Amino acid sequence: MIELRHLRKVYDNAIPLEDVSITINDGDVIAVIGPSGTGKSTLLRCINMLEEPTSGEILIDGKVINDGSCDLNEVRKKMGMVFQSFNLFGHLTVIENIMNPQITLLGRSRQEAYEKAMELLWKVGLGAKALNYPDELSGGQQQRIAIARTLAMDPDIILFDEPTSALDPSMIGEVQTIIRMIAKTGRTMMIVTHEMDFARKISNRVLYMDDGGIYEEGTPKQIFENPQKDKTRRFIQRLSTLSYRIESTDFDFETVTDELQEYAEKLLIENERTSKLQIALEEICVNNLFLMEDPNIFVRIDYSEKSDVLLLDLKYKGEHFDPKDSDNILFNSILAEPTTTMVDEKIDNPEKWYDNHTAISFRWED
């Protein structure tokens, strides 16, 4: 069992881990997800003591391992780590990469280490590569060798730090298959990954990291189908957002147009859809809502990579304007397209600051 108590890690220019407390039970397969730079890899490196925490405690099977009194070599015999960059020794053959740690750390004879290494090489489908050197193998093969090397140490716990991020897409599946095989052995595993489908299928618990810690946790079904917190929801939906509050007729609409163009280029949204959104935004805001004496408009632009939908969402106070009443022929033709969906409603709820809500979504069809 792994227990983290108020774990904190501080660097000179960043605090990736602010306050992390969690218990990981024996046999748990934990997927660790979240945006880049939120401390996922740092968390694993602290657990393995490759990074020394600034404060807090790490307990393995009830024993604190970061108080200076623990024999870390003994701890690491129980805990293996697979890195995204493989970390194989280029001057050693594949079989030597797997044998040497067994001999030096576990005290096995060369024959015992050889037999164990060959058994695992055949399990990961690379028995025929035993005498090759790492640079003679593909990235996916090198990562399978790295996994075999970790398994050769018979660890109770395995930490995977983005094991497929350095691989070509064609090689990701072969490594994931091996990790799925390991997950069935009952070992405790923590896997930092950006592969959401993989995280969902392999884990029994998911940790979403943000704001310096574990922002939300739950079962794969809870996190991927019904996340409770806003940042988790946005990450799972791969949702990117631009938002503006318009409270004056002097609002700089040209800046919005420029930002929207940059936003679309960053997310690889087609120019045609971006153009349609800009036309809709200008028609509703500039040509209609800006005629209000004291405008109060909230504009939100969302793009969901997962569902490939671009959404323009407006909430505003004042007199209701039905976009379909526009005399702009181009705008009306956009609304009439089957890939455009509009929801327009007048709000009858005194608890809301706005009186009206218009949402227009732009899908794409080849």
N, C-alpha and C positions, 0 to 999 in steps of 0.2 A: 504493500500500500504506500502511496505517495501522499504526503500532506504538506501543503504550503501554508505558512502563517504570516500574513502581513508582509509578503515579499516585496522588496523595493530595490530597484537598480537605477543608479544615477550616473550619467556620463557628464563630461564638462559642458556639453552643448545640448543635452537631451535627457529626459527621464522616461525611458520606455516602459518601465514598470513602477507604478505609483503605490499600489496596495493590492496585492494578489493573495487571496486566501481560498483554498479549495482542497478537497479530499478526492483522490483518485483511487478507486478500489481495485483490488486484484482482478485481473481479467477484463478491465475496462478497455475499450478501444475508443480513444478520444480524438476527434477531429478538431483542430484549432484553426479557425478561419478569421478573416478580418482584413482591412486595408493594409497596404504596405506601410511599414514604419510604426506599427502599433505594438511592437514588443513580442511578437509570436516566437521568432527565432531566439530572441534573448531569453524568453521564458525557458525554452528547452535547454539552452546553454547554461543557464543558472541551475536547473535541476541536475544536470550532469557535472556541475561545478567547473565547466570550461570558462564560465564567467562567475566571479565571486559577487554574490548579492551585496548591496550596500547595507541592507538591514533585513530583518525578518528571519524566519527559520524554514529549512527544508528537512523533512523527516522521511526516511525510507524505512518501512517496517518498524516505525516507532522510534528510530534513532536519528537524532539531529546530525546531519552530515556537514554543516557549514559552521560549526563552532570551533574549528581548529583542532579538535581532539580525535577526529574520525580519520581512519585510514582510507583515503579516497580510492586507492588501487583496489581495495577489497570491495568497495561500493561499485566500482566500475566493472567488476567481474559479473555483477548481477544486472548491469545496465549497459545496453549497447546503443550506439547512435549512428544513424545513417545520414550523411550530409548530401546537400544538393550537388556538390562538386566532386563526389565520389571518394576523394582522398586516398586513392590507391598509390602505392609506391611504383613509380615508372621503371625503376631499375630491377624490380623483382618480377618473376613470372606470376601468372594468375595463382597457381597452386602455392607459391611461396608467400604471396600476399595473405592467403588464408591460413597457412600453417604457422607463420612466425608468431602472431599474437598468442596462439594456443601454447606454443612452446615457452615463450618468455613470460607470459602472465599466468597461465594455468599449469605450467610445469609438465605438460604432456610430452611423451617421447615423439621423435620425428615420425615413427610409424603410426602412432595413434593420431597425430595431427594430420598426417597424409590421408589416412582412411576417413577421418571426419571431413576433411576438405573435399575429397572426391565424392563422398556421399552427398554433400550439399551442392556441389557443382552439378551433379546429375539432376538433383531436385530442381535447380533453377534453369535446367536445360542447357548447361554450358560445360558438360564434362569433357567434351572434345577440345575445349580451349584451355585446358590446364597448363600447357607449356607455352602459351602465347604471352606476350607482354601487353599491358593495358592499352598502349597506344595503337595496338593492332586490332582493337575491338571498337565497336560502335558505342555511343553514349549509353544506350539502353543496356547493352551487355556489361559495360563497366559498372553500371549501377546495380545490376544483378549480382556481380562479383562482390561489390561492397556489402550487399545484403547478406550474401553467403558468408562473408568474413565475420559479420556481426553475429549471425546465427551460430557460427562455429564456437563462439564463446559461451553458448548455452545461457543467454541472459534471461532473467525473469521479466525485464522491462526493456522495451525498445523505443527509442525516440527517433522519429523521422522528420528531418528538417527540409521540407519542400523537395521530396525525393524525385519528383518528375520535372521540376522547373527548368533544369538545364538540358532537357531532352527535346529532340525533334518530335512533333506530334505523332509521327508514325511509331515512335518507340515508347510512348507513354503507356500504352495498353499493356505491353509485356511486363513492365515493372509493377504496374497496379495489380496484375494477376498474381505476382509473387507475394505482394503485400497482403492481398486477400487470403492467400494460402496461409500466411503466418497468423493472420487474425483468427483463424479457426483453431489455433493450437492452444488458446487460453492464455497467452502472454498478455501482459499489460502493455498497451501501446498508446503513444501520443503522436499524432501526425499533423504537422503544419502543412497546409496545402491550399492552393488557389483553385483546385479542381473541385467544383461544388458537387457535381454528380457523384464523384468518387467519395467525397466526404460523407455524403448522405447515405450511400450504400454500405460503406465499410464500418461506420461507427455506431456505438450505442449511446454516445453522448457527444454533443457539439459545444465548443466554447467559442463565442464570438468576442474578439478582443478589440477594444477601443478605449479612448480616454484613460490610458495608463493602466488598464486592468481588464478583468473579465466583465465585459459590459452586459452580456446575457448568456445564459447557458440553458440547455434543455436537451430533449431527445431530438434526433434528426427530424422527426415529423413536426415537433413543436417549432424548431428553429426555421426549417425550410418551408413549412406550410402556414404557420401562424406565429411569426415572431411578435413579441409584445412591445418591443422598444423601437423607436423611430429609426435610429442609425442601423440597427440590425435589419429592419425591413428594407431600407434603402439598399443596403449592401446585397441582400439576398436577391432583390429584384434587379440589381445592378442599375439602380436608378440614379441619374445625374440631374441636378436641378439648378436652374437660374431663377431668381425671384427679385421682384422690384415693388416698391411702394410708391405710388404716384399721388402726390398731394398738392401739386401745383401745375398750372398750365405752362410753366417754364421748364418742365421736366426735359432732360436731355435725351430725346428719343434716338438721336443719331448714335450716341454711345451704346444704347441698348442694341441697336442694329449691328454695330461692330462686334459687341460681345457675343451676340447670338451667332454671328458668322464664325467666330473663333471656337465657340462651343460646338457647333456642328462639325467643324473640321477636326476637332480633337476626338469627337465620338464617331467620326466617319459616317455622319448622316448625309444622305444624298442631297445634292443641291436643290433638286426639284421640291423635295419636302420642306427644306429650309425656306425656300422662296415662298411656298404656300403659307407657312406659318408667319412669315414676316408680313405678307399681305393681310392675313387675318388680324394680326396684332395691330397693324396700322389702321385698318378699317374700323375696328371696334374701339380702339383707344383714341387715335388721333382724330378721326373724322366724326366720332360720335361722343364718346365719354368725355373727351377734352372740352366739349362745349359746355360742360357743367361749370358753374361759377366757382365752386370749391370742390374739385375732384378728390375722391378718396377711393383709390383703386389698388388692389393687390393683384399683381401679375406673377404667375408661376409657370415656368416652362420645364417640363420633365421629359427625359428620354429613358425608356426602359430597354436596355440591350437584350434582356431576356425575351420580352414579348415583341420587341422591335416596334414600339409605339412612341410617337412624338406627341406630347400633350400640351396644349395651351389652356391654362386655367385662370379665369378672371373672377374676382369677387369685387363688388363695388356698392357704394351707397348711392341713393338717389333714384331718379326715375328709371324705370325699366326700359331697356332697349333690346328689341328682338333682332338679332343679326340677320334673320331672314327678310327683314323689312328694308335692308340696304338696297340702294339703287346702283351699287357697284357690280357691274356685270361679271368681272373677273372673280371677285369675291364670291358671288352667288354660284358661279360655275364650280368653284372649289368645294363649296358646301354640298353641291349636288353629286359630287363624285362618290362612288361606293366605298372608297377607302377612307373617306372623311366621315366622322361621327360627331354630332353635336348634342350637347345637353344644355338646355337653357331654362332657367327657373327663377321665379320671384320668391324670395324667402319670407316666410311668415313666422319668424321666430325672434322675439324681442331680446333673447340672450345673445344673438349674433350681432356683430358690429356692422355687417353688410346686409343690404336689402336684396341683392341680386347675385346670381352665380351663372356663369357661362363657361362651359368646358368644350373644347374642340380637339379631337384626337385625329392624328394623321398617320395612317398605316401606309405600308408600302407593298405593292405587288409588282412583280417583274412583268 
